[in-house]
Each structure stands twice: as structure tokens, then as C-alpha cells.
Amino acid sequence: MSLFIDHGKVSEVVGDLMVNEFSWSEEIKKKEIQHYIEYIKNTVSFI
């Protein structure tokens, strides 16, 4: 069984949560999402 996670969509949802709950600005949200996506690209291997 395979599980596909759309990291872009997930990071947007989590980013919105962080904006609302922890007073992140939109700029911080964008930077953190970009950092997360780069991390995923560099560390997750696909078979």
C-alpha cells in the first residue's frame, strides 16, 4: 500500500494554523513553507 501526501497542500494548511494560533505573519509563513519544502526535497527518497 502506498500513501501519497501533497506536502505543498499540507504545509499551506499548517501555515494557516500557525498564522492564526501563533501570530505568524504571511511573510514568516511563506519562508517557513519554503524551508519545509526544501527540506522535503533534500531528505525524502522516492522508490
Backbone torsions as a table, in degrees:
resi	resn	phi	psi	omega
1	MET	NA	140.4	-178.1
2	SER	-118.6	143.9	178.6
3	LEU	-123.4	121.5	178.6
4	PHE	-103.1	126.2	177.4
5	ILE	-115.9	125.1	175.6
6	ASP	-84.5	94.7	-175.3
7	HIS	-61.8	-30.4	177.6
8	GLY	-63.6	-46.0	179.7
9	LYS	-68.6	-42.5	180.0
10	VAL	-62.1	-43.5	-178.7
11	SER	-65.9	-33.2	176.3
12	GLU	-65.5	-43.6	179.8
13	VAL	-63.6	-46.4	179.5
14	VAL	-65.8	-39.3	177.4
15	GLY	-60.5	-42.2	177.2
16	ASP	-62.8	-39.2	176.9
17	LEU	-61.8	-44.2	-179.7
18	MET	-65.8	-35.7	176.3
19	VAL	-61.6	-45.3	-176.4
20	ASN	-75.3	-41.7	-173.0
21	GLU	-89.9	-30.4	-174.3
22	PHE	-122.0	15.0	174.7
23	SER	57.4	35.2	172.1
24	TRP	-67.4	145.8	172.3
25	SER	-83.1	166.6	177.3
26	GLU	-63.0	-33.8	178.9
27	GLU	-64.9	-45.4	177.8
28	ILE	-62.8	-43.3	178.9
29	LYS	-56.5	-48.4	-178.9
30	LYS	-62.2	-42.2	179.4
31	LYS	-64.5	-43.3	-179.2
32	GLU	-67.1	-38.7	177.2
33	ILE	-63.9	-45.1	179.0
34	GLN	-61.1	-43.2	178.0
35	HIS	-60.6	-43.9	179.6
36	TYR	-63.2	-45.9	-179.3
37	ILE	-62.8	-41.3	176.6
38	GLU	-62.5	-41.8	177.8
39	TYR	-59.7	-46.6	-180.0
40	ILE	-61.2	-44.8	-179.8
41	LYS	-60.5	-34.9	-175.9
42	ASN	-87.7	-17.0	-173.0
43	THR	-119.4	-22.5	-176.9
44	VAL	-91.7	125.5	176.6
45	SER	-100.5	142.6	-179.8
46	PHE	-109.3	134.9	-179.7
47	ILE	-95.4	NA	NA
